[in-house]
Amino acid sequence: MNHRKTDLNGEGGESALVSNEILSQASRAFDFDIHSIQFVSNSTNEVYKYIKDSRAYFLRLSPKPVEYEKTIQAEVQWVRYLAENGVRTSLPIQTIEGNMTKVCIEGMEASRNK
């Protein structure tokens, strides 16, 4: 994924690296208002907080090649299994299409609008 700084700033002067286009794709996939999104942190993944139906959610973006999607899906399924079996963890949510992950690709907006 080709990263560039966005205008979403976190505390402590950290800056988000995911493009507004990627965030827009994610907001459509998880059905939230992109204007509610706040940058939280950047380490191995970028984490954002957003509000939907007066509840706070967290969005994790992983800058991995598409080939990693199956690995990430397995991780999300494991976390869901743990949550459903009594382990206190954040419960993963599904996209509006019922998927546990969404691949967002830089440049897809431009090609869709042609």
Secondary structure, DSSP 8 states (H G I E B T S, - for coil): ------S-B-GGG-B--S-HHHHHHHHHHTT--GGG-EEEEESSSEEEEEEETTEEEEEEE----GGGHHHHHHHHHHHHHHHHTT---------TTS-S-----TTHHHHHT-
